[in-house]
Amino acid sequence: MQKTRQVKNPRKQRKILHNAPAHLRHKLMAAPLSKELVASKGAKTLPVRKGDTIRIMRGDHIGFEGKVSRIDLKRYRIFVEGLTREKVDGTNIFVAVHPSKVMIKSLNLDDKWRKAIIERKHALELPKRKEVVTVRPAKKTAKTKEEKPVEEAKDAPMEEKQLPEEKPTVKTKAAGKKAAAKKEELTTTEGKPAPRKRKEKAQTAKAKLADKEKKPKAATKKTPAKRKAIASEKEGGT
């Protein structure tokens, strides 16, 4: 089967339409079906044939309904019974309508081949998916004992209204330990603020230097007299 290819050049588009074979021209004469036919037949579009009743959806003759009397595959036009116009010389002629401007209201099913096409299209229609609706349980708003006196207090005057007591914040054990450690660092036994760590380090360094200065220097080891005599003899001998 010959396939049509998409072309953007208008000159080539007209050439393809002009040189198209009959089986492709037949497909280009397709028109949409009405909602009733779509529901019953299961097809959305079908080629227009002689004997179908159509309704014009656009153009000068919008809303006109009639039976198709002739189809011109060469010019891609439809001729409807009753849709005519008068020429200058007084003769009446049929008005040509393009299939894209019409909607098929009823089908001519005299042809068995057309019936087979509709049955095949109806079988290809996929079943509709069921919509699953999830119902969420409603949230229960339970009123606590603390909320009741607040609601009753609304009716009372402004002076008698009392705000609900604030709940004490619950501290963890770790947070309590950290706070206690900080307090100990900042305060001494007398309750006065303790000096900073840098000052403490400087004081300890000064104390260490003072201790070193106070300590007596270690006495140098004296060489025994025998070693001195042996050394002097060696020097004299040489």
Backbone torsions as a table, in degrees:
resi	resn	phi	psi	omega
1	MET	NA	135.5	-179.0
2	GLN	-75.0	134.6	-178.9
3	LYS	-106.4	144.4	176.0
4	THR	-86.3	141.4	178.5
5	ARG	-112.7	146.3	-177.4
6	GLN	-76.0	127.2	-179.9
7	VAL	-131.0	135.5	-178.3
8	LYS	-93.3	-20.0	-178.7
9	ASN	-74.8	120.7	-178.3
10	PRO	-59.1	-35.6	-179.5
11	ARG	-61.9	-42.3	179.5
12	LYS	-73.0	-31.1	177.5
13	GLN	-63.5	-45.5	178.3
14	ARG	-64.1	-36.5	-179.9
15	LYS	-65.7	-40.7	179.0
16	ILE	-64.6	-43.3	178.5
17	LEU	-65.1	-37.7	-178.4
18	HIS	-69.7	-35.7	-176.6
19	ASN	-99.3	10.4	-177.4
20	ALA	-68.5	143.4	177.1
21	PRO	-75.0	173.0	-172.7
22	ALA	-64.4	-39.2	-176.1
23	HIS	-69.1	-28.7	175.3
24	LEU	-79.9	-34.1	175.9
25	ARG	-63.0	-37.2	179.1
26	HIS	-63.2	-38.8	179.1
27	LYS	-70.7	-34.1	179.5
28	LEU	-70.3	-12.2	178.2
29	MET	-90.5	16.8	-177.5
30	ALA	-76.2	151.0	179.3
31	ALA	-140.2	152.8	179.9
32	PRO	-71.2	151.6	177.4
33	LEU	-92.7	160.3	177.3
34	SER	-72.7	167.9	-177.5
35	LYS	-62.7	-36.9	179.9
36	GLU	-65.6	-41.4	179.6
37	LEU	-70.0	-35.9	178.5
38	VAL	-63.3	-40.0	-179.5
39	ALA	-69.5	-36.8	-175.6
40	SER	-86.6	-40.7	-175.1
41	LYS	-92.4	-25.0	179.9
42	GLY	82.1	8.5	177.9
43	ALA	-116.1	148.4	-179.0
44	LYS	-97.8	-34.5	179.7
45	THR	-137.3	151.5	176.2
46	LEU	-151.5	150.0	175.6
47	PRO	-65.4	138.1	-179.6
48	VAL	-72.4	138.5	178.1
49	ARG	-128.8	165.8	177.7
50	LYS	-66.6	130.0	-178.8
51	GLY	105.4	-14.3	176.5
52	ASP	-75.4	145.2	173.8
53	THR	-97.3	129.2	-175.8
54	ILE	-124.8	164.3	175.8
55	ARG	-129.2	131.5	-179.2
56	ILE	-80.3	126.0	-174.3
57	MET	-101.2	-18.7	-178.8
58	ARG	-143.7	160.7	176.8
59	GLY	104.7	-167.3	-178.2
60	ASP	-71.3	-28.2	-175.8
61	HIS	-106.4	38.2	-178.0
62	ILE	-62.2	137.2	179.5
63	GLY	91.7	-8.0	-178.8
64	PHE	-75.2	133.8	178.1
65	GLU	-120.1	140.6	178.6
66	GLY	-173.0	175.0	-178.9
67	LYS	-93.4	141.2	-179.4
68	VAL	-72.8	124.1	-179.1
69	SER	-97.4	-32.4	-177.9
70	ARG	-155.6	149.3	177.6
71	ILE	-125.1	129.9	179.7
72	ASP	-107.9	101.4	-179.5
73	LEU	-71.4	-26.2	-178.3
74	LYS	-69.5	-40.5	-178.3
75	ARG	-99.3	-3.6	-177.6
76	TYR	57.7	52.2	-178.5
77	ARG	-134.3	158.2	179.1
78	ILE	-120.1	144.5	176.3
79	PHE	-120.5	127.6	-173.5
80	VAL	-111.1	143.6	178.3
81	GLU	-66.9	129.6	178.5
82	GLY	92.2	-15.2	-180.0
83	LEU	-93.9	93.4	-177.2
84	THR	-130.8	168.5	174.2
85	ARG	-141.9	157.5	-176.8
86	GLU	-99.0	131.4	177.8
87	LYS	-81.1	176.6	-179.0
88	VAL	-66.8	-34.8	-179.4
89	ASP	-79.6	-3.5	175.4
90	GLY	103.4	-7.2	-179.7
91	THR	-82.8	149.6	178.4
92	ASN	-99.3	137.6	177.6
93	ILE	-133.2	157.1	177.8
94	PHE	-74.2	145.8	177.8
95	VAL	-90.2	127.4	179.3
96	ALA	-79.9	136.3	-178.7
97	VAL	-127.4	137.3	176.2
98	HIS	-79.1	142.7	-176.2
99	PRO	-64.8	-20.7	179.4
100	SER	-71.8	-14.2	-178.3
101	LYS	-97.6	5.0	-175.9
102	VAL	-121.4	165.1	174.5
103	MET	-131.6	132.9	-176.8
104	ILE	-79.7	124.5	-180.0
105	LYS	-94.4	-37.0	177.2
106	SER	-146.0	149.7	-174.6
107	LEU	-104.9	147.4	173.0
108	ASN	-94.5	109.7	-175.0
109	LEU	-106.7	33.5	176.0
110	ASP	-70.6	-28.7	-177.4
111	ASP	-85.7	128.4	-179.5
112	LYS	-69.7	-28.7	179.5
113	TRP	-68.5	-34.7	178.1
114	ARG	-70.2	-35.1	175.9
115	LYS	-62.4	-41.2	179.8
116	ALA	-64.4	-38.0	178.8
117	ILE	-63.2	-43.8	-179.1
118	ILE	-66.1	-40.8	178.8
119	GLU	-64.2	-39.4	178.4
120	ARG	-65.4	-40.7	179.1
121	LYS	-67.6	-36.5	179.3
122	HIS	-66.5	-37.3	179.1
123	ALA	-69.7	-31.3	-179.5
124	LEU	-76.0	-13.5	-178.9
125	GLU	-66.2	125.7	-178.3
126	LEU	-77.4	146.3	177.9
127	PRO	-67.7	146.4	-178.6
128	LYS	-74.4	140.1	178.5
129	ARG	-76.3	138.3	178.3
130	LYS	-78.6	132.4	179.7
131	GLU	-80.0	121.8	-179.8
132	VAL	-90.8	117.9	-178.8
133	VAL	-103.6	118.4	179.5
134	THR	-96.3	121.6	-178.9
135	VAL	-97.3	117.9	179.1
136	ARG	-88.2	138.7	178.9
137	PRO	-67.7	141.1	-178.9
138	ALA	-70.0	140.8	-179.7
139	LYS	-75.3	128.9	179.7
140	LYS	-84.5	121.9	179.2
141	THR	-96.1	92.8	-179.4
142	ALA	-82.3	128.2	-180.0
143	LYS	-85.7	125.1	179.3
144	THR	-83.5	169.9	-179.6
145	LYS	-68.0	-29.9	-178.2
146	GLU	-71.3	-29.0	-178.2
147	GLU	-74.2	-27.9	-175.7
148	LYS	-64.3	-49.0	179.1
149	PRO	-63.1	-27.0	177.7
150	VAL	-68.1	-41.0	179.0
151	GLU	-66.0	-38.7	179.2
152	GLU	-67.6	-31.8	-177.5
153	ALA	-71.0	-14.5	179.3
154	LYS	-63.3	-38.2	-178.9
155	ASP	-72.8	-23.7	-178.0
156	ALA	-71.8	161.0	177.6
157	PRO	-66.8	171.7	-174.7
158	MET	-64.1	-36.4	-177.0
159	GLU	-68.8	-36.8	-175.2
160	GLU	-81.1	-14.3	-178.6
161	LYS	-66.7	136.9	178.7
162	GLN	-125.1	132.2	178.8
163	LEU	-75.6	149.4	178.4
164	PRO	-65.1	141.7	-179.4
165	GLU	-65.1	139.1	179.1
166	GLU	-79.2	135.0	-179.8
167	LYS	-75.7	136.1	178.3
168	PRO	-66.9	140.6	-179.8
169	THR	-72.9	132.6	-178.0
170	VAL	-85.1	122.4	179.1
171	LYS	-100.7	142.8	178.1
172	THR	-79.4	166.5	-179.7
173	LYS	-64.9	-40.2	-178.9
174	ALA	-63.1	-41.9	179.2
175	ALA	-64.4	-38.7	178.3
176	GLY	-64.4	-40.7	179.2
177	LYS	-64.0	-43.4	179.3
178	LYS	-61.7	-41.9	180.0
179	ALA	-64.9	-40.6	179.3
180	ALA	-65.3	-40.1	179.6
181	ALA	-63.5	-39.8	178.7
182	LYS	-63.8	-41.1	179.7
183	LYS	-63.2	-41.5	179.6
184	GLU	-63.5	-38.6	178.4
185	GLU	-65.9	-39.2	-175.9
186	LEU	-77.8	-30.5	-175.3
187	THR	-114.3	145.7	174.9
188	THR	-93.1	-172.0	178.8
189	THR	-65.5	-31.8	179.8
190	GLU	-81.8	-8.3	-179.3
191	GLY	93.5	4.0	178.6
192	LYS	-88.6	153.1	178.4
193	PRO	-64.9	133.4	-178.2
194	ALA	-76.8	152.3	178.2
195	PRO	-67.8	160.7	-179.1
196	ARG	-70.6	163.3	-176.7
197	LYS	-64.7	-35.6	-178.5
198	ARG	-63.1	-42.6	178.8
199	LYS	-63.8	-40.6	179.4
200	GLU	-61.7	-42.9	179.4
201	LYS	-63.0	-40.7	179.7
202	ALA	-64.8	-40.5	179.7
203	GLN	-65.3	-43.0	179.8
204	THR	-63.9	-37.5	178.2
205	ALA	-65.2	-41.8	178.6
206	LYS	-64.2	-40.0	-179.7
207	ALA	-64.3	-39.9	179.3
208	LYS	-63.7	-41.7	178.5
209	LEU	-63.2	-40.4	179.2
210	ALA	-65.0	-39.1	178.8
211	ASP	-64.4	-38.9	179.6
212	LYS	-64.6	-40.3	180.0
213	GLU	-67.1	-37.3	-179.3
214	LYS	-67.9	-35.9	-176.9
215	LYS	-66.1	135.4	178.3
216	PRO	-69.8	145.9	-179.4
217	LYS	-69.9	145.0	-179.1
218	ALA	-68.4	132.6	-178.5
219	ALA	-68.2	139.3	179.3
220	THR	-74.0	142.8	-177.6
221	LYS	-72.1	128.5	179.3
222	LYS	-89.1	135.8	177.8
223	THR	-75.6	138.5	-178.8
224	PRO	-65.0	160.7	-175.7
225	ALA	-68.2	-34.1	-179.3
226	LYS	-61.3	-43.7	-179.3
227	ARG	-64.1	-37.7	179.0
228	LYS	-64.7	-42.5	-178.9
229	ALA	-64.1	-41.0	179.9
230	ILE	-65.5	-38.6	179.1
231	ALA	-66.1	-41.9	-179.0
232	SER	-67.4	-37.1	178.4
233	GLU	-63.5	-41.0	179.9
234	LYS	-62.5	-41.2	-179.3
235	GLU	-66.6	-40.4	-179.6
236	GLY	-69.5	-35.7	-179.7
237	GLY	-64.8	-37.9	-179.2
238	THR	-73.8	NA	NA
